[in-house]
Amino acid sequence: MNGSSSKALPAAVAASLISLATLADAQSPLPPDFTTTGWLNENTFRGGEFLPVDGSPPLNHQDPAHPFVPNNRGAQPTYRIADLSNPNVKQWAKDVMKKDNDEVLAGKIAYTARQSCKPAGVPGFDLFGFQPVYFVQSPKEVVMIYSGDMQIRHVYLDVAHSVNPKPSWYGESVGHYEGDTLVIDTIGLNTKTHVDNYRTPHTEKLHVVERWKMIEKGKTLQVTLAIEDPDTYNQPWMATQRYQRAQDPMTEEICAEGNMMLFDYGVPVASRPDF
């Protein structure tokens, strides 16, 4: 081997390593960046239903005998009254919902987490509207902040679920990136929340997987949800929500302290001072 060829070999190896590194970068894109803006739920002014997915079991909808009228429509607003004919909901849950429906139709104010200043749980968090959701992303954690009353979810990245997580309002969320998609897996949810704005109950077996992805060249943030609770639903079901960019800076909105109690929404009241 002459001198020129011995020098050429290391150069060729280096070039190959550069090519392999470039290929690896192409196959492992950077995680999506959701932090450049807030995201406002498109469904805010459409009444707060999940959007259907083709092929999924049916979602809950309004009872046609009691049409839903949202605010700002020039007519008296009404509450969500579930159509209890959904074949995917088990009878015990329908019984709970019927009792609630009857009370609302008799004059009771229908519960929502937002108006009562309480955590919505998952997937209820994905129904929050009127104020944007913001993301804080780090290598180990994603924090999701709903600016309406600073509801916060913590998503821990690239870790396994606890063996037996203690049930809580927002459960235990672990996540990872699959290319341009943030996948969040949530278990350990307590039964103090509802699955949707029809006040559908659930059990502690509720399991929610969300896939967050920017679409339409980054103009829209879409979350696709897969929801399973074998004690509440006959089959797992899917839904979506979409968010548009909201350029407003995050502002603090006090919920419980700022609610003037024109109606009794059941806002929590402390029984004693914290300190």
Phi, psi and omega per residue, in radians:
M1 nan 2.199 -3.134
N2 -1.445 3.012 -3.058
G3 -1.091 -0.679 -3.095
S4 -1.165 -0.669 -3.121
S5 -1.256 -0.593 3.125
S6 -1.165 -0.515 3.096
K7 -1.395 -0.489 -3.101
A8 -1.258 -0.554 -3.076
L9 -1.086 -0.877 3.092
P10 -1.040 -0.616 3.107
A11 -1.116 -0.718 3.129
A12 -1.149 -0.703 3.104
V13 -1.097 -0.759 3.128
A14 -1.071 -0.729 3.126
A15 -1.099 -0.668 3.124
S16 -1.145 -0.718 3.124
L17 -1.104 -0.700 3.096
I18 -1.090 -0.733 3.135
S19 -1.109 -0.736 3.115
L20 -1.120 -0.713 3.114
A21 -1.107 -0.725 3.119
T22 -1.103 -0.725 3.120
L23 -1.117 -0.716 3.127
A24 -1.093 -0.734 3.100
D25 -1.085 -0.672 -3.129
A26 -1.175 -0.575 -3.121
Q27 -1.471 -0.278 -3.117
S28 -2.156 1.325 -3.099
P29 -1.140 2.753 3.092
L30 -1.113 2.593 3.102
P31 -1.037 2.673 3.097
P32 -1.125 2.577 3.134
D33 -1.872 1.836 3.132
F34 -1.629 0.044 -2.943
T35 -1.558 -0.090 -3.019
T36 -1.294 -0.180 -3.094
T37 -2.796 2.924 2.900
G38 -1.458 2.887 -3.099
W39 -2.262 2.123 -3.085
L40 -1.779 2.215 -3.123
N41 -1.027 2.139 3.116
E42 -1.074 -0.451 -3.035
N43 -1.433 0.005 -3.067
T44 -0.861 -0.828 -3.015
F45 -1.775 0.275 3.088
R46 -1.966 0.179 2.985
G47 1.778 -0.039 2.980
G48 1.420 0.633 3.019
E49 -1.751 2.648 2.934
F50 -1.215 2.698 3.116
L51 -1.673 2.421 -3.017
P52 -1.298 2.784 3.032
V53 -2.067 2.301 -3.135
D54 -0.983 2.336 3.094
G55 1.536 -0.174 -3.140
S56 -1.423 2.660 2.940
P57 -0.956 2.748 -3.022
P58 -1.146 2.597 3.015
L59 -1.507 2.891 3.010
N60 -1.267 2.505 3.127
H61 -2.370 2.984 -3.136
Q62 -1.198 2.438 3.032
D63 -1.101 2.095 -3.109
P64 -1.075 -0.337 3.104
A65 -1.299 -0.235 -3.116
H66 -2.366 1.348 -3.060
P67 -0.982 2.507 3.128
F68 -1.538 2.291 3.080
V69 -2.127 1.916 3.110
P70 -1.292 3.050 3.096
N71 -1.145 2.809 3.023
N72 1.080 0.625 3.078
R73 -1.993 0.133 3.126
G74 1.335 0.253 3.107
A75 -2.469 2.914 -3.136
Q76 -1.118 2.089 3.116
P77 -1.100 2.660 3.090
T78 -2.197 3.060 -3.125
Y79 -1.787 2.918 3.042
R80 -1.267 2.157 3.067
I81 -2.155 2.006 -3.012
A82 -1.254 2.434 2.930
D83 -1.352 1.974 -3.014
L84 -1.499 0.224 3.124
S85 -1.517 -0.001 -3.122
N86 -1.028 2.028 -3.074
P87 -1.262 -0.189 -3.093
N88 -1.525 -0.208 -3.107
V89 -1.663 2.266 -3.119
K90 -1.212 2.751 -2.970
Q91 -1.108 -0.647 -3.111
W92 -1.059 -0.676 3.142
A93 -1.216 -0.671 3.091
K94 -1.095 -0.653 3.114
D95 -1.097 -0.741 3.088
V96 -1.093 -0.767 -3.116
M97 -1.182 -0.634 3.118
K98 -1.129 -0.740 3.101
K99 -1.040 -0.760 3.141
D100 -1.166 -0.779 3.083
N101 -0.960 -0.828 -3.097
D102 -1.075 -0.694 -3.139
E103 -1.177 -0.693 3.122
V104 -1.164 -0.752 3.119
L105 -1.130 -0.433 3.115
A106 -1.493 -0.043 3.060
G107 2.181 -0.131 3.117
K108 -1.219 2.524 3.069
I109 -1.308 2.234 -3.121
A110 -1.217 2.356 -3.096
Y111 -1.342 2.373 2.810
T112 -2.384 2.614 -3.140
A113 -1.071 -0.668 -3.058
R114 -1.099 -0.866 -3.071
Q115 -1.293 -0.301 3.114
S116 -1.735 0.077 3.074
C117 1.030 0.671 3.134
K118 -2.094 2.738 3.092
P119 -1.068 2.509 -3.097
A120 -1.583 -0.232 -3.044
G121 1.273 -2.922 3.087
V122 -2.194 2.217 0.266
P123 -1.630 0.163 -3.094
G124 -0.986 -0.547 3.095
F125 -0.954 -0.586 -3.083
D126 -1.388 0.040 3.036
L127 -1.782 -0.152 3.116
F128 -1.034 2.402 3.122
G129 -2.434 -2.979 3.100
F130 1.291 -0.620 3.026
Q131 -2.138 2.660 -3.043
P132 -1.304 2.819 2.935
V133 -1.774 2.408 3.118
Y134 -2.077 2.646 -3.139
F135 -2.049 2.441 2.925
V136 -2.100 2.107 -3.055
Q137 -2.041 2.288 3.033
S138 -2.351 2.977 -3.114
P139 -1.070 -0.434 -3.066
K140 -1.908 -0.217 -3.018
E141 -2.725 2.562 2.937
V142 -2.042 2.240 3.086
V143 -1.903 2.246 3.117
M144 -1.923 2.181 -3.050
I145 -2.130 2.035 2.998
Y146 -1.546 2.079 -2.970
S147 -1.344 -0.137 -3.142
G148 -1.004 -0.862 3.019
D149 -2.550 0.640 3.034
M150 1.022 0.688 2.987
Q151 -1.222 2.338 -3.013
I152 -2.248 2.348 2.986
R153 -2.029 2.460 3.081
H154 -1.946 2.244 3.121
V155 -2.099 2.039 -3.071
Y156 -1.665 2.220 -2.961
L157 -1.579 2.465 2.976
D158 0.975 0.724 3.033
V159 -2.319 2.812 3.108
A160 -1.536 2.794 3.036
H161 -1.161 2.663 2.963
S162 -1.101 2.749 -3.103
V163 -1.147 -0.839 3.132
N164 -2.397 1.364 -3.120
P165 -1.140 2.409 3.092
K166 -1.189 2.228 -3.113
P167 -1.000 2.424 -3.126
S168 -2.559 3.039 -3.071
W169 -1.013 -0.797 -3.117
Y170 -1.883 0.109 3.041
G171 1.128 -2.847 3.096
E172 -1.953 2.031 -3.120
S173 -1.925 2.160 3.004
V174 -2.094 2.635 -3.047
G175 -2.563 2.993 3.043
H176 -2.796 2.853 3.111
Y177 -1.726 2.364 2.970
E178 -2.054 1.571 -3.063
G179 1.107 -2.048 -3.085
D180 -1.623 0.295 -3.048
T181 -2.172 2.324 3.008
L182 -1.639 2.076 -3.129
V183 -1.815 2.182 -3.115
I184 -2.113 2.223 -3.132
D185 -2.006 2.106 -3.035
T186 -2.142 2.240 3.017
I187 -2.351 -3.064 3.061
G188 1.231 0.596 -3.134
L189 -1.591 2.351 3.084
N190 -1.342 3.036 -3.059
T191 -1.706 0.336 3.128
K192 -1.463 -0.122 -3.087
T193 -1.914 3.001 3.065
H194 -1.998 2.748 -3.135
V195 -1.316 -0.576 -3.061
D196 -2.605 -3.082 -3.133
N197 -1.393 0.071 2.967
Y198 -1.604 0.159 3.071
R199 1.073 0.688 3.106
T200 -1.293 2.165 3.139
P201 -1.341 3.027 3.073
H202 -2.667 3.025 3.097
T203 -1.883 3.124 3.111
E204 -1.277 -0.038 3.054
K205 -1.479 0.000 -3.132
L206 -0.999 2.286 -3.108
H207 -2.353 2.146 -3.054
V208 -2.178 2.273 3.036
V209 -2.071 2.146 3.130
E210 -1.949 2.476 3.061
R211 -2.163 1.868 -3.090
W212 -1.694 2.221 -3.074
K213 -2.631 2.389 3.035
M214 -1.418 2.343 3.141
I215 -2.250 3.109 3.114
E216 0.926 0.865 3.110
K217 0.993 0.641 3.069
G218 1.487 0.019 -3.125
K219 -1.349 -0.431 -3.021
T220 -2.253 2.434 3.015
L221 -1.884 2.154 -3.105
Q222 -2.031 2.383 3.004
V223 -2.047 2.240 3.044
T224 -1.860 2.236 -3.042
L225 -1.956 2.403 2.968
A226 -2.049 2.139 -2.962
I227 -2.163 2.271 -3.094
E228 -2.380 2.289 2.999
D229 -2.716 1.640 -3.013
P230 -1.115 -0.295 3.101
D231 -1.563 -0.153 3.141
T232 -2.009 -0.606 -3.089
Y233 -2.092 2.546 3.091
N234 -1.265 -0.527 3.113
Q235 -2.452 2.639 2.963
P236 -1.063 2.689 3.140
W237 -2.432 2.900 -3.086
M238 -2.262 2.729 3.097
A239 -2.733 2.996 3.079
T240 -2.348 2.842 2.912
Q241 -2.456 2.660 3.111
R242 -2.248 2.559 -3.103
Y243 -2.247 2.461 3.054
Q244 -1.823 2.681 3.127
R245 -1.082 2.409 3.097
A246 -2.185 1.993 -3.000
Q247 -1.449 -0.080 -3.126
D248 -1.164 2.488 3.052
P249 -1.194 2.728 3.111
M250 -1.176 2.270 3.092
T251 -2.149 2.692 -3.137
E252 -1.505 2.262 3.046
E253 -2.152 2.055 3.114
I254 -1.423 2.315 -3.085
C255 -1.712 -1.273 -3.019
A256 -1.020 -0.805 -3.079
E257 -1.212 -0.430 -3.088
G258 -1.669 -0.091 3.137
N259 -1.396 2.080 -3.036
M260 -1.462 0.080 3.006
M261 1.035 0.762 2.981
L262 -1.099 -0.538 3.054
F263 -2.313 2.679 3.137
D264 -1.499 1.627 3.112
Y265 -1.483 -0.009 -3.097
G266 1.406 0.574 3.115
V267 -1.146 2.304 -3.117
P268 -1.036 2.460 3.096
V269 -2.226 2.220 -3.120
A270 -1.183 2.422 3.129
S271 -1.505 -0.299 3.117
R272 -2.700 2.777 3.126
P273 -1.088 2.597 3.100
D274 -1.277 -0.497 3.141
F275 -2.756 nan nan
